[in-house]
Amino acid sequence: MLQELGFAVSEAVNGRLALEKLEGEIEGTTVIFSDISMPEMDGFEFCFKLMQQPWYNGTPFVLVSTESDAKNVIKGLKFGADDFLPKPFDKEIVAQVLMRIFQ
């Protein structure tokens, strides 16, 4: 879906691997989308640990989850996320989140 909107996409299966990958790629990263439910390191922990890295440059971070209750949204924002995207979603909703972040 992001590729259809013109973004180059890079993936990781968990937060630990995403941190490793981003350390070398953060300069070219426009936005980070992370599911909350991941093995080994969930999206909350990934977000928090990313924000602590000396190489982190303020790239917008969006948490994604099927669990869209207010507690998860608030927790995500406390951990440093810029936005929250409930699943399921379509291209228009993703585009709206991106417009909100980059305005």
VENJO-V86864 format. One record per residue. N is the residue number from 0. PHI is phi in whole degrees, 0 to 359 (999 if undefined). PSI is psi in radians with two decimals (999 if undefined). OMEGA is omega as a letter, one per 30 degrees, with the letter a starting at -180 (999 if undefined). Layout:
n;phi;psi;omega
N;PHI;PSI;OMEGA
N;PHI;PSI;OMEGA
This chain:
n;phi;psi;omega
0;999;-0.74;l
1;293;-0.62;l
2;296;-0.65;l
3;295;-0.45;l
4;272;0.05;l
5;98;0.14;a
6;267;2.51;l
7;279;2.45;a
8;239;2.40;l
9;232;2.45;a
10;236;2.71;l
11;216;2.57;a
12;277;-0.22;l
13;204;2.98;a
14;296;-0.64;a
15;298;-0.83;l
16;293;-0.61;l
17;296;-0.72;l
18;299;-0.79;l
19;299;-0.77;a
20;293;-0.76;a
21;292;-0.48;a
22;303;-0.62;l
23;267;-0.21;a
24;240;0.02;a
25;301;-0.59;a
26;299;-0.58;a
27;265;0.14;a
28;269;2.24;a
29;269;-0.72;a
30;204;2.61;l
31;243;2.19;l
32;251;2.28;l
33;222;2.29;l
34;291;2.62;l
35;286;-0.79;a
36;272;1.78;l
37;221;2.65;l
38;288;2.72;l
39;73;-0.91;l
40;214;1.99;a
41;286;3.05;a
42;295;-0.60;l
43;297;-0.86;a
44;295;-0.71;l
45;302;-0.84;l
46;301;-0.87;a
47;299;-0.83;a
48;293;-0.63;l
49;299;-0.80;a
50;297;-0.37;a
51;273;-0.18;a
52;286;2.37;l
53;296;-0.41;a
54;271;-0.12;a
55;294;2.32;a
56;247;0.27;l
57;86;0.25;l
58;304;2.30;a
59;303;2.48;a
60;234;2.18;a
61;239;2.16;l
62;273;2.49;a
63;234;2.38;l
64;197;2.69;l
65;282;-0.34;l
66;268;1.62;a
67;258;0.48;l
68;288;2.80;a
69;302;-0.58;a
70;300;-0.75;l
71;293;-0.69;l
72;297;-0.85;a
73;297;-0.77;l
74;299;-0.77;l
75;300;-0.76;l
76;294;-0.65;l
77;296;-0.59;l
78;280;-0.11;l
79;114;0.01;l
80;295;2.58;l
81;272;-0.42;a
82;200;2.99;a
83;224;2.30;a
84;239;1.92;l
85;284;2.48;l
86;266;2.63;f
87;284;2.76;l
88;217;2.88;l
89;237;3.12;a
90;300;-0.63;a
91;294;-0.69;l
92;292;-0.74;l
93;299;-0.76;l
94;298;-0.69;l
95;296;-0.74;l
96;298;-0.76;l
97;296;-0.71;l
98;296;-0.71;l
99;297;-0.74;a
100;293;-0.73;a
101;264;0.16;l
102;275;999;999
